[in-house]
C-alpha cells in the first residue's frame, strides 16, 4: 500500500500528481523545481516585457529547489539526512559548476550526501533551468555508514558484506 503526500507549503505540482508518495520505508518525491510557493515565480529568472526568460541565476534556482525539497521532506515526515538518491535535471550543462557549488553548500560532507546523478535535458515544462527527483528513507534513522578516517567497517553484516575504508574512496571524496 502506498500513501500520497501533498505538502501545503510547497509549490503546487504542475500536473495531477502528489508531491511525494510513501511506499514501505521509502519516500519518492515527484520532480521538484524552484518555483516560489508564495508567488509562483521562479527565483533568478529575468523576464523581458513579454514575459520571456532573458537571463537566469542557476545558483538562486538551485537554492530554491533545495528549499522546496526540504519542505516536501518535512511534510512527509522525513529529514534532510534521509535523502538517499537525487536525480538532477539541468536544461544547460554550462550551469553544472554553479549548481554543483550550491549543492556542496548543502552537502558539505560527500560521505553523508545522497547519491546523485545529473542529466542535461532540452527543456522542462515550465521556465525553470533545474528540477530534482529524490528518494528518501522514512520512518527509519539508520546508523551512518561513514566512519573516522582509516577505521573502515563492514557494510552488509556478517554474511560477507563489503569492506569499506577511506583508502577505498575516490580522491574526489577525500578533498
Secondary structure as the mmCIF struct_conf table of DSSP 4:
data_model
#
loop_
_struct_conf.conf_type_id
_struct_conf.id
_struct_conf.beg_label_comp_id
_struct_conf.beg_label_asym_id
_struct_conf.beg_label_seq_id
_struct_conf.end_label_comp_id
_struct_conf.end_label_asym_id
_struct_conf.end_label_seq_id
STRN STRN1 UNK A 2 UNK A 5
TURN_TY1_P TURN_TY1_P1 UNK A 8 UNK A 9
BEND BEND1 UNK A 10 UNK A 10
HELX_LH_PP_P HELX_LH_PP_P1 UNK A 11 UNK A 13
BEND BEND2 UNK A 14 UNK A 17
BEND BEND3 UNK A 19 UNK A 19
STRN STRN2 UNK A 20 UNK A 23
TURN_TY1_P TURN_TY1_P2 UNK A 24 UNK A 25
STRN STRN3 UNK A 26 UNK A 29
HELX_LH_PP_P HELX_LH_PP_P2 UNK A 30 UNK A 31
STRN STRN4 UNK A 32 UNK A 32
STRN STRN5 UNK A 35 UNK A 35
TURN_TY1_P TURN_TY1_P3 UNK A 37 UNK A 39
STRN STRN6 UNK A 42 UNK A 42
TURN_TY1_P TURN_TY1_P4 UNK A 43 UNK A 44
STRN STRN7 UNK A 46 UNK A 47
TURN_TY1_P TURN_TY1_P5 UNK A 49 UNK A 50
BEND BEND4 UNK A 51 UNK A 51
STRN STRN8 UNK A 53 UNK A 55
HELX_RH_AL_P HELX_RH_AL_P1 UNK A 58 UNK A 76
TURN_TY1_P TURN_TY1_P6 UNK A 77 UNK A 77
HELX_RH_3T_P HELX_RH_3T_P1 UNK A 80 UNK A 82
STRN STRN9 UNK A 83 UNK A 90
BEND BEND5 UNK A 91 UNK A 91
HELX_RH_3T_P HELX_RH_3T_P2 UNK A 93 UNK A 95
HELX_RH_AL_P HELX_RH_AL_P2 UNK A 96 UNK A 106
TURN_TY1_P TURN_TY1_P7 UNK A 110 UNK A 112
BEND BEND6 UNK A 113 UNK A 113
HELX_LH_PP_P HELX_LH_PP_P3 UNK A 114 UNK A 114
STRN STRN10 UNK A 115 UNK A 120
BEND BEND7 UNK A 122 UNK A 122
BEND BEND8 UNK A 125 UNK A 127
BEND BEND9 UNK A 129 UNK A 129
STRN STRN11 UNK A 130 UNK A 137
BEND BEND10 UNK A 139 UNK A 139
HELX_LH_PP_P HELX_LH_PP_P4 UNK A 142 UNK A 144
BEND BEND11 UNK A 145 UNK A 145
BEND BEND12 UNK A 148 UNK A 148
TURN_TY1_P TURN_TY1_P8 UNK A 149 UNK A 151
STRN STRN12 UNK A 153 UNK A 155
BEND BEND13 UNK A 156 UNK A 156
TURN_TY1_P TURN_TY1_P9 UNK A 157 UNK A 160
STRN STRN13 UNK A 162 UNK A 164
HELX_RH_3T_P HELX_RH_3T_P3 UNK A 166 UNK A 168
BEND BEND14 UNK A 169 UNK A 169
HELX_RH_AL_P HELX_RH_AL_P3 UNK A 171 UNK A 174
#
